[in-house]
Amino acid sequence: MAVTQFHLKQLMNALANMNKAQELEPRNPYRYSSRAYIKDAIGDLAGAIEDYKKCIELDPLDAVAHNNLGMLEEKFGRKQKAEKHFKKADEISKDEKSPFFGKFNTEGEQILNQDEAQQEVQNVIKEAYEKEKEELEKEQAKKEEKEGEKSSIGKVMLSVFKSKQEFIAFINFIKNGFKS
């Protein structure tokens, strides 16, 4: 939801929903990096830096978080801190076990063309969606077991989309190829 709102330029709603997601999953580094990206977009650079630091604390091998934190440190004129994070991002992207391996050249520039980059983004979104779906299904199964009742898909939809407008915005975002 928050990602859709972000792409629709509904930044404050996106931040509110990402705050809720972070509260539900305080050990999920993706929640912090996503919220940091939103905070950066609304001008809360200090808040974005804190969230990237928390993301890196939870997942020290997140090359994107290191890179983005470096860019924010650079905005504040903290060149040494920025360089440290840029070097770490480069180091991680050179690790064959890293999902970022082979995506950057030795200068840290991306080596994918636009079509490849778009496909890579689609793949990452799909993987994140599948992971999120799996986690939600596990959570839902636990709730059902605890409550002793089966929940309908309608209840799940209502818990995800609080209004018809949000649902329509999400569908339009998907139809437009994940573009706002």
C-alpha positions as CSV (number, residue, x, y, z in Angstrom):
1,M,0.0,0.0,0.0
2,A,2.7,2.5,1.0
3,V,4.7,1.8,-2.1
4,T,1.7,2.5,-4.3
5,Q,0.9,5.7,-2.4
6,F,4.6,6.8,-2.8
7,H,4.4,6.3,-6.6
8,L,1.1,8.2,-6.6
9,K,2.9,11.1,-4.8
10,Q,0.8,10.6,-1.7
11,L,3.9,10.9,0.5
12,M,2.3,11.5,3.9
13,N,-0.1,8.6,3.5
14,A,2.8,6.4,2.3
15,L,4.8,7.4,5.4
16,A,1.9,6.7,7.7
17,N,1.3,3.3,6.2
18,M,5.1,2.5,6.2
19,N,5.1,3.5,9.9
20,K,2.4,0.9,10.5
21,A,4.3,-1.7,8.5
22,Q,7.4,-1.0,10.5
23,E,5.5,-1.3,13.8
24,L,4.2,-4.7,12.7
25,E,7.6,-5.9,11.7
26,P,10.2,-4.1,13.7
27,R,12.9,-6.7,12.8
28,N,12.3,-6.4,9.0
29,P,15.1,-4.2,7.5
30,Y,13.1,-3.6,4.3
31,R,10.6,-1.6,6.4
32,Y,13.3,0.7,7.5
33,S,14.9,1.2,4.1
34,S,11.5,1.8,2.5
35,R,10.5,4.3,5.2
36,A,13.9,6.0,4.8
37,Y,13.3,6.4,1.1
38,I,10.0,8.0,1.8
39,K,11.4,10.3,4.5
40,D,14.1,11.4,2.1
41,A,11.5,12.3,-0.5
42,I,9.6,14.5,2.0
43,G,12.8,16.2,3.2
44,D,13.3,14.4,6.5
45,L,16.9,13.7,5.8
46,A,17.9,13.1,9.5
47,G,15.0,10.6,9.9
48,A,16.0,8.9,6.6
49,I,19.6,8.5,7.9
50,E,18.4,6.9,11.1
51,D,16.2,4.5,9.2
52,Y,19.0,3.5,6.9
53,K,21.3,2.9,9.9
54,K,18.7,0.7,11.5
55,C,18.2,-1.2,8.2
56,I,22.0,-1.8,8.0
57,E,22.1,-2.8,11.7
58,L,19.5,-5.5,10.8
59,D,21.0,-6.4,7.4
60,P,24.6,-5.3,7.1
61,L,24.8,-6.7,3.6
62,D,22.2,-4.4,2.1
63,A,24.2,-2.7,-0.6
64,V,21.3,-0.3,-1.6
65,A,20.9,0.9,2.0
66,H,24.7,1.5,2.3
67,N,24.6,3.4,-1.0
68,N,21.6,5.5,-0.1
69,L,23.0,6.2,3.3
70,G,26.2,7.4,1.6
71,M,24.2,9.7,-0.6
72,L,22.4,11.3,2.4
73,E,25.7,11.6,4.4
74,E,27.1,13.4,1.3
75,K,24.2,15.8,1.3
76,F,25.2,16.8,4.8
77,G,28.8,17.3,3.7
78,R,30.0,14.2,5.7
79,K,32.3,13.0,2.9
80,Q,34.2,10.4,5.0
81,K,31.1,8.8,6.2
82,A,29.6,8.8,2.7
83,E,32.7,7.3,1.2
84,K,32.7,4.5,3.9
85,H,29.1,3.5,2.9
86,F,29.9,3.8,-0.9
87,K,32.9,1.5,-0.5
88,K,30.8,-1.0,1.5
89,A,28.1,-1.0,-1.1
90,D,30.7,-1.6,-3.8
91,E,32.3,-4.4,-1.7
92,I,28.9,-6.1,-1.2
93,S,28.0,-5.8,-4.9
94,K,31.2,-7.6,-5.8
95,D,30.3,-10.5,-3.5
96,E,29.1,-13.4,-5.6
97,K,26.6,-14.4,-2.9
98,S,25.0,-10.9,-3.0
99,P,21.8,-10.2,-5.0
100,F,23.6,-7.1,-6.3
101,F,26.6,-9.1,-7.7
102,G,27.3,-8.1,-11.3
103,K,24.8,-5.2,-11.3
104,F,27.5,-2.4,-11.0
105,N,30.8,-1.8,-12.7
106,T,34.0,-1.0,-10.8
107,E,33.1,2.7,-10.5
108,G,29.8,1.7,-8.9
109,E,27.7,2.7,-11.9
110,Q,24.9,0.4,-12.9
111,I,25.6,-1.8,-15.9
112,L,22.0,-2.8,-16.8
113,N,20.3,-1.1,-19.7
114,Q,16.8,0.5,-19.1
115,D,14.9,-2.6,-20.1
116,E,17.0,-4.9,-18.0
117,A,16.7,-2.5,-15.1
118,Q,13.0,-2.4,-15.4
119,Q,12.8,-6.2,-15.5
120,E,15.1,-6.3,-12.4
121,V,12.8,-4.0,-10.6
122,Q,9.8,-6.1,-11.6
123,N,11.6,-9.2,-10.3
124,V,12.4,-7.5,-7.0
125,I,8.8,-6.3,-6.6
126,K,7.5,-9.8,-7.4
127,E,9.9,-11.4,-4.9
128,A,9.0,-8.9,-2.2
129,Y,5.3,-9.4,-3.0
130,E,5.6,-13.2,-2.8
131,K,7.6,-13.0,0.5
132,E,5.1,-10.5,2.0
133,K,2.2,-12.7,0.8
134,E,3.8,-15.8,2.4
135,E,4.3,-13.9,5.7
136,L,0.8,-12.6,5.7
137,E,-0.6,-16.1,5.0
138,K,1.5,-17.5,7.9
139,E,0.3,-14.7,10.2
140,Q,-3.3,-15.2,9.1
141,A,-3.1,-18.9,9.7
142,K,-1.8,-18.3,13.2
143,K,-4.7,-15.9,13.8
144,E,-7.2,-18.4,12.5
145,E,-5.8,-21.1,14.6
146,K,-5.8,-18.9,17.7
147,E,-9.4,-17.6,17.0
148,G,-10.6,-21.0,15.8
149,E,-12.3,-19.5,12.8
150,K,-11.6,-19.2,9.1
151,S,-11.3,-15.7,7.7
152,S,-12.8,-14.9,4.3
153,I,-10.8,-13.3,1.5
154,G,-13.1,-10.3,1.9
155,K,-11.9,-9.8,5.5
156,V,-8.3,-10.0,4.2
157,M,-9.0,-7.5,1.4
158,L,-10.7,-5.1,3.9
159,S,-7.7,-5.3,6.2
160,V,-5.3,-4.4,3.3
161,F,-7.4,-1.8,1.4
162,K,-9.1,0.5,3.8
163,S,-11.1,2.3,1.0
164,K,-12.3,1.6,-2.5
165,Q,-10.1,4.5,-3.6
166,E,-6.9,2.8,-2.3
167,F,-7.9,-0.4,-4.0
168,I,-8.5,1.4,-7.4
169,A,-5.2,3.3,-7.0
170,F,-3.4,0.0,-6.4
171,I,-5.0,-1.7,-9.5
172,N,-4.2,1.4,-11.7
173,F,-0.6,1.3,-10.5
174,I,-0.3,-2.4,-11.5
175,K,-2.0,-1.8,-14.8
176,N,0.4,1.0,-15.6
177,G,3.4,-1.3,-15.2
178,F,4.2,-0.1,-11.7
179,K,4.4,3.5,-12.8
180,S,2.4,6.4,-11.2
